Amino acid sequence: MVGMARQVLNKHQLRTRETEQRLLNAAEEIFVRDGYEGAQLEEIAAIAGRTKGAVYAHFESKEDLFLALFERRTREYVDRLIASLTTCTTRKQSLEAFRGFYVSLASDRAWPILTLEFKLFSLRHPGSKERLRKAYEMITPGGNDSFQQQVFGSLTPARQKDHNLALLSLGPIVSGLMLDSHFEPEVLTERALRRILGRVFDALFPG
């Protein structure tokens, strides 16, 4: 009987996780298309194949769903970066892996729009700003000493300051370029964006 109870519980957990992922996937689609203010929970639930009640069973509000989406996307980026660095055995390899990760951001057209929505949201909803800031810190490697040591090695205080500024610049640069690519798609193609981001990275971190 104990084993059966554990099996039922696991199935329930799997269904819960599946529903959460469906809702988050649908939320990303709607938030990108309509923005935070225009997004409707009914439509998110419908796209996910769930009821509006299912949304409230997993998330306290539209705000909570919005923040959960940001946190999930942030974790995905962090996991990708960590995975790319795991097999590196030299600083040169780590720097190349970090560069490759940065250039690959050109393929994600939804993230810059979501990032803009998140930033605008935090300005309009100060109470949620701290939760967003903590999530955002996850993808800002400037404050991660182990990351900097692996990729850049030991730095003097002056160079450390320059590197921190460079690291903080990476996100806004890619976001700005990706947003403009929606207005200049024939010029700012993914191939062009990858080339530009590679040059930006090389200029900021000459190695």
Salt bridges, closest charged atoms under 4 A:
GLU18 OE2 - ARG22 NE 3.28
GLU28 OE1 - ARG72 NH2 3.83
GLU28 OE1 - ARG73 NE 3.08
ASP34 OD1 - ARG33 NE 2.87
GLU42 OE2 - LYS52 NZ 2.93
GLU43 OE2 - ARG33 NH2 2.78
ASP64 OD1 - ARG131 NH1 3.08
GLU71 OE2 - ARG131 NE 2.84
GLU76 OE2 - ARG72 NE 3.72
ASP108 OD2 - ARG73 NH2 2.93
GLU130 OE2 - ARG133 NH2 2.37
GLU137 OE2 - ARG133 NH1 2.29
GLU190 OE2 - ARG194 NE 3.21
ASP202 OD1 - ARG99 NE 2.78
